[in-house]
Amino acid sequence: MADQKWEVIETIAGEFQAELLRGLLEAQGIPVVLSQEGAGRSLYPVTVGALGKVDVLVPSSYREQALQVIRDYNAGAFEESEDSGASGSEPAAEP
C-alpha cells in the first residue's frame, strides 16, 4: 500500500475528535492516517484555529467506503437503541 494515493476525506477541529473518527474507520477495516500542522503537535499543542485542524486521510481505494461510514455515523447508525440492553442493568441472578 506504499504506492497508494491517500486522500483527505475530512478535516476535524482537534486531535481528540480526529482520533475518535480514526477509531471508527479502523474498526470498519479502513486504514487511516491523521495529519496536523507542526504547531498542533508540539509540547504545548495549539487546538484552535487553523493549527488545531487535523486532516483525516484514507487510501483513495477506501474513499467511498470511508465517506459512507461517516454518513452512517452522522445519521446515528452506530448508536445503540434503548432496548438493546445497553442500559447498564444486569438481569437478576436466579436463586
Secondary structure by P-SEA (a helix, b strand, c coil): cccbbbbbccccccaaaaaaaaaaaaaacbbbbbbbccccccccccccccccbbbbbccccaaaaaaaaaaaaaacccccccccccccccccccc
